[in-house]
Amino acid sequence: MSVPLGPDMPVPVPKPRARYKRAGGSLQSQLSSERDFLCDTTDPAASTGNPSKGVPPTNDLLVESEDNHAIILNKPPFSPAIPSPANENQSQHNFPLSRSDSGVTLSCPLLGSKDPDGLHNRSAWSSTPPYSSAADYDPDITVVADWAKDLGSESSNDDDAVTGEMKNPSQMNNVVSRQVGVVPNGETPQPPVEQASMQTRPIKQKTPRAATIRVSRRKQAAVSGGGAQIAESSRRESVVSRSSWLDVWKGRRHNVLWATLDGQLVSLWKKRTDKFTDIVFHVSSITDVRKQEKGRFSVYFSKKHFEFMAHNKEVQEGWVTSILASRGREPPVPPEQHGALTMKGPRNNRVYAAICGHNLWIYNNKEDFQLGVGMTFVSMNVASVKQTGRHSFSLITPYKTFNFSTDSLRELGVWLESLTQVIRCALSCSEVAERLWASPWNKVCADCGCANPEWASVNLLVVICEACAGQHRSLGMHVSKVRSLKLDIKVWTEPLILLFVHYGNKAANDVWAHNVPGAEQILPDSSVDQRGEFIRAKYTKGRYRRTHPLASSQNLLNKRLCEIVCGPNVPETMSLLCSGARVLCHSGDPHCSSPISLAERAGQAMQTELLRHNEYTEPPAYAHQKPSRDPATSVPLSAAAGEELHGKLEEDRFLFSQENDSAACDVLDLREVISIFDCSNGPTHAFEMVTLTDQLLCSSDTEDGLLIHLLHILKVVLPGPIEEELDRGFAMSRVSLREGGGLQHNEVWAVLRGGQVLIYPTDQQRHREMLTLNLETQYKIDSSENTIELVTGERTMSMQFERDHSCQSWHSLLKRAVSTERKLYQLPPNAIGNVPPAIERCISHITQYGLKVDGLYRRCGLATKISCLVEALSSSPTTTPLETDEEGLLDAAGALKQYVRQQVVLIPETHRKLWVEAAAHTEETFRLTTYRRLLKKLPPDNRITLNALCGHFYIVQQYSAENRMTAQNLALVFVPTLFQELAMNTDMVQLTRELIIHYTLLFLGKEEESDMESEELITKL
């Protein structure tokens, strides 16, 4: 039975437009039923003056305010002191409002209480669910924060329902679940039916995305260039210092991030090598930590929380222990300047920025600023600021430039003044240091990344910090000549300063740190042993260097050095010196006997300065890599014992987990991949991937599943698009390419696909090249130098590989590709029908030798010779001689056109009306769909021949920059061949052009490509 509200029970009046929430039942029935229960019972805790457990009573109201934050309307806190008579009446009728950042807490008196002042102790309720141990758990006890969570919207908002704010956040460690209502004489109040049902409703657990491919991984310690790797376990770990990969949920958003805790800051990074975080917060912002099952734990703030998942219980325990041990730290000092800014980028984002100490913190919004949860921070001692517009400025660092805009000119002035003052305070240096630090790369240590390095190795051309300078001195003067930027003034000549300003750390690390795995890179807080091991491996053993392609020959190194010092190419000079070129070698010039004198004569002051500082140094010895005889590396990966993992791809990362749906235990940056090889054999679908430190065998149940993963990786790794189908026998490696007998080299990606070698230059200004392989292609391997020399036609090139394993794998796949006779055009799988042998022969010959002939198919050869060729090809297509010079190629092209026009009918007479109707339609999507349907209706021989021709034209138009045969030009030439008397119809020209540019969509059987715009084609329109 419910009792109506009495006149002495005032009802809280909400703010305008506020809405009430309740866990179960109506508001009136909840209040009435609770009052019946309280009036009929006595609270022992109240009668003795002891406060009951601090849970909000059942008649507390949850108000949802205009900003969607839930607020508890609570009873006033209990005062242990007995009120005076003068204040007693006031205490029974006044209802205080307690204010917090999250809203207003209205307190009401409790009816029927035996408490002297009619009040129970009720503290302000925390906005995050407090930790409840198993010993304190009671199934009949409900936590208000759980109600808020159950009643909360399923929106993507990251914030939890707010139920007030704990006045002393440090109490959170000792907080237990608070009871609802009062439990007298062992009786338990029964919750409303709806509330009980909501309390028992199962909560859907967030799980990581399931793996999509099987991975067998083996570490490459034996082939990584010598030296033991810096094990991840050796990185400093203590009670308040920790790092690992964690699955992270922020609201509904899931990611796998590299998490670090240094005792003060928790930082979350997308990659280990990233310089700026995705999320960062101070430990003083944490209000609670909850450990859950299956490696999960949650970190709570006053208005939101993050959920984490570790790959095993040990990692979970370590993180929870470390975070709890770091609690109680002093919060950061208040910011000197803060406010809203617009951060420019692909999408201009409104952010909130604050200058704290010598750092600029960037937050998603003001609310995150108040919570202390930032996106990232920029250290001002490695940054410079400049105005870039009327209301905008840029913050420049060695790794990234941040562009901001303000709302007014006055705000711009305030930010520029504040940032300039902070940068000036962070820097205190000499003139030499200021000039060297003008290059952003020189503002951090070349080895560990420490800010404002004040030392340098003048022969290695690196600016380093004091800690790394000590390790450099231990290497000896023959390896590293260490000088101070402030004290050794005399050594800093103008050419030397210019060397560091123009090249310095950037150019030096391109040579000495070309292949540093993310797990081995040291940090400013690395130990002395880690720092020493890394620097010795880098400069004494040359473990991470990019070896010059001529390193195997001392004579060629010296010869190239004498050539290069006469020009401004300082980076290649550094590469030559790093690989062992001798500064004191004899140049062969009677007037200038050494490279130094050659550089002086050429007026190359910076080259001269660099050579003088390396006159008596000793670079790491070049190790002639031979095929490994170590059983651990000589056996195929499939036969070797490897770590069995599950993998899934995410943008430019490869995530690994120990179970199919468990948290990630490791993450590979796909940009560390140096080679990929097809390992498929019969029903086995697999490819091998070689990285800087690992060898991985990836296998899938289906060929399509394997190709999806392979294409994803190639799109990340290769500097250009992959638009062709992949065949078995595929290979890809990063190589150093030399043309002919020259000494100049270029770093490229070489791709072996079917009967072709594709060359992707890392220089974006150069175009992709394609070499066609056939039985006449010559190749040879030099295992001592990891080099394969390839001769195709009149072109000779030498490819030098970074690993002997990559070189040997390429050699075996190349042997198979050269010895296999194949048609130089693509056909769909399970194609039916036969292409006339004469057409096959002409297409193969022109594809191999004539793709770059100017005006191919447009220019005419000799008519008499073309007629003779057509007759010969009709009778003996495989033995008819075809010439490879320009005139011979034009004759072959003319023979192909004449043969198709006279002896082949591609579109039967009965089908032509349907093709004309389709070509006349105005909508392209409809036309392409109709073309596919009409192609399926063609006789098999007609369809396969048209496929071969259009595939050939598709390749020809890709070389239109050289042959000037675009898809439109080819259509104009071949429309009479295909449609004869309909050639004058412009719709038929358009149809022929679309058959060429949409070749992969129309002929290669991609049924799933419903969106025509999803094609990735290189087409010259």
N, C-alpha and C positions, 0 to 999 in steps of 0.2 A: 504494500500500500504506500502510495506516495502522499506526502503531506504538502499542501500549498505553501508557498513562500510566505513567511511572516513579515509584518511591517518593519521589524528591526533588521531585516536582511536586505541591505541595498544591493541592487544588481549593478555590476560594473558597466559603465557606459563607454562603448568603444569610440575611437576616433571616427570621423566621417569616412565612409566608403570602406571601413574595415569589415572583414568577414570572419565569422567564428568557425573553428574546426573542432570536431569532437571524435574521440576514438570509437565510440559506439553509442547507439541510441540518440535520442533527441537531447538538446541542452536542458530543457525543463525537467525531463524525466531523470536525467543523470543527477542533477542537483537535488531533486526531491528524494530520490531513493537513497542517496548518500546521506542526506540529513536524517532520514528515518533511522539508518544504521547508526549514525553517530549519536543520536539522541537516546538510543536504547542501550548504549554500551559505555563503558568507562575506560579511559586510557591510563594504564598504570604508570606509564612514563610521565604523563601529564600530571598525575596526582603527586608524584614524588618530585616533581620539578626537573626531571631529567628529560632531555630532548629525545624524541624517537629518531629512528634512522631517517636521514634527510632526503626522503623522496617527496615529490610534489603530491599533494592529496588528490583524490579522485575528482573533486569539484574544481580543480584548476582548469582554466580555460586556455585553449590555444588560439590566439588571435593572429590571423594572417593580415599583415598590414599592406599598405600600397606597394612597398618594395619587395613583397613576397617573402619576407622573413617571418617565421613563426615566433611568437612571443608568449611566454607564460604569464598569465595573470595569477600571481602567487599570493600566499598569506604572508604577513610580515614576519620577519625573523624574531625568534624568541629572545627576550632579554632576561638573563638570570636574576637581575636585581629586582626586588619587589617594588612596584611603583608606589609613590606616595599617594595619599588620598586625593590630593589636588589633581594628580595626573591620572588617577584610576579611571574616572569617567571618560576622560579624553582618550585613553588607550582603548576603550571599548567601542568608540564610535568613529574615530578618525582612521582613515584607510590610506596609509602613505604610499606614494609612488616612488619606486627606485628606478633611476635612469642608468642606462648603459649604452655602449656604442651600438648595440643591436636593436635597442628599442626601449619601451617603458614596461616596468613590472608593477602591476597593481596588486596590493595585498589586501585580503579580506579576512575578518575574524572567523574562527571555527566555531560552529554552533555546538552546544551541549558539552563543552569542554569543562573539566574540573580544574583547569589551570587557573591560578589566581588572577591572572590578567586576561584570561580567555584566549590566550594565544599559544600556539605550538611553535617550536623552533623550526624555521624553514629558511635555509640559506638560498641565496640566488642560485638558480640551477644552471649548470654548465651547458654551453652550447654544443658540446660534443659528448657522445655517449661515454660515461665513465667506465673504467675497467672493473669488471665484476669477476672475482675469483670463483672457482667451482665450489668452494666451501660455503660461500655466501649465497649461492643460488637457491631460489625457491620458485617452483613453478607457478605459485599463486601471486608472485610479485611482478609487477609491471613497471618498466622504466619509461618515463615520459619521453625521453629521447627516442626510444624505440617506436612509440606512437607516432612521433613526428616523422620518423623515417618511413614507417609503413604508410602514413597518410600522404607523404610527400609526392609531388608530381613526378612522373617518369620522364620529365624533360631532360635535356642534355646539360642543364645547369649543373655546375660542379659543386655548388654550395649545398651543405646539408641544412636541414631545418634548424633554425636558431631558437634556442629556448632560454635565452638570457646569457649571462657571462659570469664565470667564476671570478670572484673578487681576488683570490690568491691562486694563480695557476699552479704554483708549486704544490698545492694540496692534491693535485690530480694523481700523484703517485700513490696516495694512500686512500683514495676515494673508492668506496664499494657501492654496489647497487642500493638504491634507496627504495623503501617500501611505499606503496600507495595506500593511503588510509591508515587506520590504527588497528592493531591486532590485539584485543583484550582477551585475557584468560584463555589463550591458545586458540581462539576462534579465528577463522580466516574469512574475509569478505569474498563473496562470489562476484567476479567481474561480469559485466553485461555480456549477453550471448555474442553480439557482434564484435565486442572487444576481444573476447576469448578466441573467436574464429580468426580474427586478424593476427592475434599473437601466435597462433599455431600455424599460420600460413607459411609454407616453405619459401625461403628467400633464394632466388636464383643466383648461384655463384658465378662470378665472372671467371672465364677460363681463357687461356691463351689460344690463339689460332692454331688449328691442328697442322702438323707437318705435312708436307706434300711430296717429299722425296727422301730416299734412304741414302745415308752418307757413311762411308768408311774413311776415317782420317788417320794419317800417320805423320808424325812430326818429321821435319826434314833437317834434323841437326847435322846429319852427315854430309849434306850437300849445301849447307847454307854459307859456306865460305870459311869454316874453321871457327873455333871458339865455342864455348858453351853459351847457350842462351840464358838471358836473365829470366829466371823462372818467375812466374807470377806469384808463386808462394813466397818468394824472397822479398817481395815488396813489403814495406813496413806495415805491420798490422799490430795494433795494440787495443787496449780497452776502448779507447775513443778514436781509433783510426782504422778505417776499413774501406775496402773497394771490391766490387764484383758487378756482374751483369744481373739486372733485376727486371722482371716484368712489372710495369707500372700502369695503374689505372687512375686517371684523373676524371672523375665522373664516368662517362661511358667511353672516353677516349683511352685506347690501349697503345702502349709502346714498349719496346725493350730498350733500356738505357743503361749506360755505364754509370754506376753510382759510386760516389766517394764521400767519405766523412773524415774530416781532418781535426775533429774535436770542436770546431766552431761552426763550420758550414757543411751542409749536405748539398752536394752538387750532382746533377743528373745530366749526362752527356749522351748524345746520339752515337758518337764514336769515341774511342779512347783518345784519338789524336785531335779531336776538336779543341779549339781554343776558347770557344764560348759555349756556355751551358744552355740546355733547354729549360731547366728549372733549377733554382738555387734558393736556399733559405737558411737562416741562422737557427741553431738548435734552441735558442731561447723562445722562438715562435711556436714551438711544439707544446701542445697542452696534454697530449696523451699518446701512448703507444699500446697497441693491442696485438697480441700474438694469437694467430688462428691456426687452423689445421692445414695440412698439405703445403707447408712452406710459406704460408701467407702471413702477413702482418700489416697493420694499418697505422698510419701516422696522422694524428688529428691536430688541427689548428682550431681557432675559436669559431670559425664559420665553415670550414671545409675539411676534407681529409683526402689523403692519397692511399691507395691500396697497392701493396707490393707483394710479389711472389718470387721466392728464391727457388733454385733448382734442387736444393736438398735442405734437410733440417739443420745441418751444421751451419750453413750460411745464414739461415733464418735466425738461429739462436745468436749468432755473432752480431747481426745487425740490431736485433732488439736489445741485447746487452750493451752494445756500444752507444746506442741512442739514449738509453736510460742512464748510462754512466756519464754522458755529456750534459745531462739536464742540470739546471741550476747555474749555467754560465751567465755572466753579465750580458745583457742585450747590447747591441751596437749603440753608439752615441747617436743622438737625433741628427737627422740630415741638416746640412747647412743651407741647401736650396732644393726645393722639390716642386713639381708641377706637371701639368699635362703637356705632352708634345705629340706631334705627328711624325712617326718614323716612316720614311719613304722607302719604297721597294716595289716589287711587282704589284702589290696591293698596299696602298697607304694605310697603316694601322695607327689608331689612336693608342698611345701608351702613356704610362706615368713614370717619370724619371726622378731620381733623387741623388744628390751628391753626398755620399757618406765617407768621410775621411778622404782618402786618395782614390776613391772608386766612384764611378757613375753607375748606379743600379737602375735597371730597366724593368718595369712591371707591366703586366697586362692592363691593369686599371688601378684606380685609386684604392679600391677595396683590397686588392692584393698587396698594395703598398702598406695599408694599415695592418694586414695580417702578417706581413713580413715574408711573403712568398713571391720571389722575383723570377723573371725569365733568365736574365744574365746580368753580369756587371762587367764594366770596362775599367781596367786599371789605368789611371791617369798618367802614371810614370812611363807608359809605353805609347802614349797617345799625343796627338796634336790636334788643335781645333782651328778652323778657319771659316769665315762667313762665305756662303756660296750663293746667296740671293738676298732679296729684300727682307724676307722673314725666315731664312733658312741658314743652317750651318752644318758642317761635316766634322765628324770625329774620326780621325785617321789613326789606325793601328797597323802593326806589321801584317796582320792576318785578314782584316776586314775594315771597310770604311762604312761608318754609320751616318746616314743622312737624316737630319731632323728639320722640322719647320715649326715655328711658333705662331701664335695667334695675333701677335702684334709686334711692332718694332721695339716697343719698350721691353717686352719679354725677351726678345732676341738679345738686346743689350745686357739684360741681367744674366742670361745664361752664358753669353760669351765672356763676360767679366768674371763670373764665378768659376767657369771651367779653366780660363786662362790663369787665374790665381791659384787654383789647385795644382795645375800642371807646373807652374813656376815653383810652388812649394815642394812638389815631388822631385824636382830636378835641382841639383846643385853640382855643377860640373865645369870643366875647363872649356876653352875654345875648341880644342881638338875633339873632345867628347861631343860638344854641341854640333859640330859639323858632321861627325860620323853618325850621330843619332838622327840627323836630318833624313837619313834613309830609314823608313820604318822597320826594315828587317834588322838593322843594326841596333835597335833599341831593346832587343832581347838577346840573351846568350845563345850562341849558335849551337850549343850542346844541350843545355837543360831548359832554356826558355826563361831564365831569370831576368827580371826587368833591370834596365839601366846598367848594363855590363861596363866595367871601367878598365878592362884589360883586353889585349888583342894578341893574336899570333900573326906576326907580320908576314911570315912566309906562307902560312896556310890561308891567310886572308879571312880570318874569323874574328869576330868580337865576342869576348867571353867574360863570364862573371869571375869573381875572386876565387870561389870554390873550384871552378873548373880550371882556372889559371894555375892553381897549385898542382892539379893532376897533369896539366900540360908540361909544367916544369919537370915533373918526374920522368917524362918521356925522353928528355935530353934535347940539347940544342940542335942535334942533327935531324930531329923530327919536328920540333915546334919552338919557335923563337918568340917568347912571351915578352910583351912590353906594356907599360901602363899608359893609359890615355891622358893621365894628369901629370905624371912625374917624368916620364922619358920624353921630354919635349924635343930634344935634338933629333931623334929618329924619325919624327913625323914631318917628312918633306912634303911638298905640295903634290908631287905625283903619287906618293903613297896614300895621302889623304883622299885624292881623287879615286884611286883604286878601290878604297873601302866605300866611298860614297856611291860610286857607280856599280860596283859588283859586291864586295863584302860578303856578308852572311848568305845572301840569296844565291850567288854564283858558287860559293864554296860548298854549300850544302847540296846544291844540284850535283856536285861531283862526289863529295865525301859521304853524304847521307842520302844517296839516291834510293837505297833499298832498305830503309830502317823499318822493321815491323812495328806496329803500334804497341805491342806488348813489351818491346825492348827499349823504347824511347824513355830516357830518364827525365825527371821533373826537377824543379827547383828544390824540392824537399827530399830528394833521393839521398841515400846514405853515402858515406865516403867510399865504401867498397863498390857499390853499384855505379857510382860516378867514375871511379877509376877503371872498372872493368869495361864500361861502355866506351870511354875515351881511348883506351888501349885498342879495343876492337875496331874502333872507327879510324884511327890514324896510324897505328902501328901495324895492325893486321889487314887493314883495308877491307874489312868485312862488308861494309855497306856501300862502298864506292861504286861509281859507274866506270868500269874499266874501258879505256879507249880500245876501239877495235883493232888497232895495230900493236897492242900490248905484247903480243907473242913474239914480235920481231923488234929487237933493239935498234937495228939499223933503220927500219921504217919509222919508228918513233922519232929518232933523231932527225931523220930527213923531213918528216912532217913538221917538227918543231922549228926547223930552220925556215920552212915555208910560212908558217902561220905567224911568227913573230914580226914579220914585215907588214902585217896588217893589224887592224884594231880588234881582232877576235880573241879577247882575253879569256873568255870561258873555255875555249878549246885548248889554249895554252895551259890553263889550270888542269884540264883533263889529261893532257900529255904529261905534265910534271907529276901528277898523281899516279900515273901508270908507269913511270920510270924513265921518261925522256931525260937525257943528260944535258944540263946547261953548259957543261964544259966540252961538249962534243965538237968535232971538227966539221965546219960547214961545207968545206970543199971550195970555198971562195978564197982566192989568194989575198984579197984585200980585206976581207972581213972573215976571220977564221972561226968565229964563234957565234952562236945565236945572239949574244948580248951586243956584239958589234954590228950584227945585221939589223937589230932593232934600233940601235942608235942611228945607223945610217938612214933608216926609213923614217926617222923622226917619231918613233913610237915610244914616248916617255913612260907611259904606264907599263908597257911590255918590258921595257928596260928595267924599271924598278922591281917588277915581279921576278924577273930572272935573277937580278942581283941578290935578292933575299933568299933565293933557292939555289944559289951557286954551289953550296956544300951540304945540302940536305940529302937525306936518304928516304925515298918513298917506300911503301910496303912492296915486298917482292911479288912479282906476278907468278901465280901458281898455274902451271899448265895443267888444266883439268883433263883427266883421262877418264874413260868410262869406269865407273865405280865397280870394284870387285867385292865390295862389302855386301854380304848376303842380305843385309837389311835394306839395301837400296837397289840391288841388281835384280831382285825378283819382281814380277809384276805386282802392282798394288793389290790386285784381286786375290793374289796368293799369299800376301803378307798379312801378318797379324796387325790389325788396325782397330782404332776406337770406333765402335759402332754407334752412330748417332742418327737423329732424325733432323731434317732440314726444311726450311721454308724461306722463300725470298721475300724481301721487303725493300723496295726502292733500290738503293745501291748497297744493300747489306744482305748477308746470308746468315740467318739465325739457326743455331744448333741447339737441340734439346736431347736429353737422355731418353725421354719417353715421347710418344707421339703427340700428346697434348700437355706436356709439362712445361715449366718455365724454361726460358733459354739459359743454357749454361755457358755459351760462348757466342760471339758474333764476329763474322769475317767481313772486313771492308773489301768489297769486290774490286776496288782499285788496287789491291795488293796481288791480284791474279796476274801471272806472267805467261801462262800457257794453258790451253785446253785441247784435249785429244778425244776423238771418238773411240770408244772401247766396245761398241756394240758387236755382238757375235750371235747370229741366229736369233733365237727368242730372247736373248739377253739384251736389254736396252740400258746402256751406261756410257758415261763420259768421265774422263779423268781431268782434274783441275789441279794445276801446280801453282802455289802461291810463294811468297817470300819465305815462309817457314813450314808450310804443310804440303802434303800430297793427299788429295781427296778423290775418292771414287764415288760418283753419284749415280744411283741406279733407280729405274722406275719400272712399273709393271707394263706400261704401254709406250710405244714410240712417240705418240703425240704428247704424252705427259713429259717425256724427256726433252722433246724439242721446245716445248713452252719454257722450260727452265733454261735451256741452252740459249734460246733467243733473248730471254730477259737479261742474262749475263752479258751477252755480246753487245746489246744495246747500251749497257753501262760502260763496258770496257773500251769498245772500239770508238775512235774519234769520228767515225762516219756511219751512215745508216747501213743496215743489212736488209736488202730487199729481195734477195734470191732465196730459193729453197735450199736447205742443207741436205747434203748427201752423207751416206756412210763413208768413213775415211776422212772425216772432217778434222782439221787441225788449225790452231791459232796460237801464235807466240809473239812476244815482243822481241824484236831483233834489231841489231845494228846493221844497216845496209850500206854496202859499197858497190858502186857501179864500175864495171870494167877494171882497168888497172890503176885507177886514181886512188888517192889516199883520203879523199873526203868521205865522210860517213854521215848517215842520217838515222835517227831512231824512228822506226816504223813498226806497225803491226802487220804481220804477214798471215794471211788466211789461205789455207788449202781447202778448196771446195770443188769436189768432182774433178774435172780436168783443168782447173784454173787455179792460179795463185793470185790473190787479191792483195794489193799493197795499200795500206792506210797510213799515210804520213801523220805524225803527231803535230806537225805544222799545219794549222788549219788553212793556210793560204794555198797549200798544194792540193791537187785533186787526187782522188783514188785512181790507181792503175790496175790493169788486169793483164795477166800473162796466161796464155793458153798452152797447155801441156799436150804433147803427143809422143808417138813412138820415136821421133827424132830428137826429142829433148834430151840434153846431156846434163848430168849432175854428178858430183863427187863430194865426199865428206872428208873433212880433216878433224878427226876426233880430238887431237891434241889442242886445237884452237876452238873447238865447238863451232865449226864453220861448215856450211854447205854452199858450194859454188854451183849455180844454176845457169845453163846456157840455153836460151830459147831463140831460135832464128839468129839474128845478128846482135842480140843483147846478152851480156854476161853480167851477172850480179852475184855478190857474195853476202850471205846472211850469217851473222854471228849470233849465237844463242847465249843466254845467261846461265843455263844449266846444261850439263852433259846429257841429262835425261831427256830434255826437250829436243836437243839436237838428234839423239838417236831415234826418238819417236817420230820426228819429222822425216828422217831418212827412210824409215820403213814405210810410212804412209806415202811418201813421195814416190818410192819405188813402185808401190801398188798403183798409184794414180797414173804414172807414166806408162806402165806396161798394159794398162787396161784400155782397150779400144772403146771409145764412146762417141755418141752423137753430140755435137757441140750445140745442142739446143735442148730445151726442157720439154718433157712430156708428162702428162698427168699419170699418177699411179694406176696400174692395171689398164693402161691404154690398149685399145683394140684397133687393129688396122695396120696398114703398111704405108710408109712413105716411099715414093719412087726413089730408087737408088741414085739417079742422076741429080735429083733435088738434094738428097742428103750430101752427096759429094760436093756440090757447089756451096751449100750452106757451111759445111765444115771448113772448106778451103778459105772462103771469104772471112769467116769468123776468126780463123787463125792468123791470117796475114793481111786482111784488107779493111779492118774496121776504121782505120785512120786515113783512108784514101779520100782525098777531097772530091766531092761530087759523086761518090759511089752510088750506083743505080741511076743517077741523073745524067751523067756523062755517058757517051756511047763509045764502044770499042769498034774494031774493024768488023764490018758486016760479014765479009767473006769468012773471016776467022771464026766469028760467032756461029755462023751456020755450020761450019765444019765441027766445032766443039759440040753443038747440039746433036749432030749425027753421031759423033763418037761417043758421047755420054749415053745416048739411047742404046747403043749396042754393047759397050763395055765401060760402064760408069766407074768401076774401081781401078781400072788400069789406064784410063785416059790421062795423059800428062797435063797438068795445069801449072802455069807459070806464076811466080810470086812477085814479079815486079809490078809497077803500077799499071802498065798497059795490059799485062796478063790478067790482073785482077779485074780491070774494067771489062775485059773479054768474058771472064767467068761470070760477072754480074749480068752482062747482056745475055749470055747463054741461059742463065737461070730464068730471066724474064721471058725469053722467047720460048723456052721449053714449057713453062707453065701456061703461056698463052696458047700454044699450038696443040699440046698433047694432054693437058689436064683441065677438066671442068670441075672447079671447086664447088660452085653453087649450082645444083641442077636446075633446069628450066622450070620444073614444077614448084621449086621452093622460092624463086626469086620474088614473086609477088608478096609473099609474107615478109621478106627482108625489106622490100621497099616500103611497106606499110609501117614496119617497126622503125625504120630510119626516119620516117616523116613525123613521128611523135615528138611533141615539144618537151616532154619531161625526160631528163637523162636517166633517172632511176628506172623508169618504165622501159626505156629503150634497152638498157643493159640487162634487165631481167628477161626481156623478150629475146635478146641475142643469145643468152644462155640456153633458153628453151629451144630456139631454132638450131643451135649448134648440136644439141642432143639428137635432133631429128635427122641430121645429115648421115649419109652412109659412113661406115667406120673409116674407109680409106680417105674419103673427102675430109672428114673431121680431123684425122690425125695429120694430114698434109697441111691443112689450113693452120693447125696448131703449130707445126714446125715452122711455117713461113712467118706467122705473126710473132712467134717467139724470137726468130732471127731478127725481124725488124725492130722488135723491142730492144734488143741488144745494140743494134746499129744506131738507133736514135740516142742512146746513152752517150755515144761518142760524137754527138752533133757539134761540139765545140771544135773538133778536128775535121770531121767529114762534111759538116754543114747539112746533114740529112736529118732534119727534125721529123717528128711524127707527121706533121702536116705535109712536108715535102715527100715523104715516103708514100703517104696516102694518094697524093696527086700522081705519083709515078705508077702505082700498082692498082689503082681503081679500074683501069681498062683491063688489066689482067684478070681481076677477080669478077667483075660484073660486065665486062665487054660493052655492049651497046648502051648500058645505063651509065657509062662513065661520065657523061655530061651533067648528070643529076647531082646537085651540090649535096643533097642528103646522103648520097652514096659515098661521096668523098668523106663526109663527116663519119659515116658508118665505118669506113676503112680506117680512119684515124683512131676511132674509139676501140676498134679491135686491137690496135697496136698499143695504145697507152694504157688500156685496161686489160692487158694480156693476162696478168696473174690472176685477176678476178674471174675472167671469162673462161679461161682454159684449164687452170690448174686445180679445179675442183674444190674451191674454198666455199662450201655451201653455207658455212656459218657466218660469212661476211654479209650480213644484211645491211649494214650501214656502209654505203659506197664511199663515204668520206674516210673510212678507217683504213683504206689502203695506204701503204707506204711505198711510193714509187718515186723513182728519179726519172722524170719525163721532160723532155725538151719540147714545149708546146709551140 
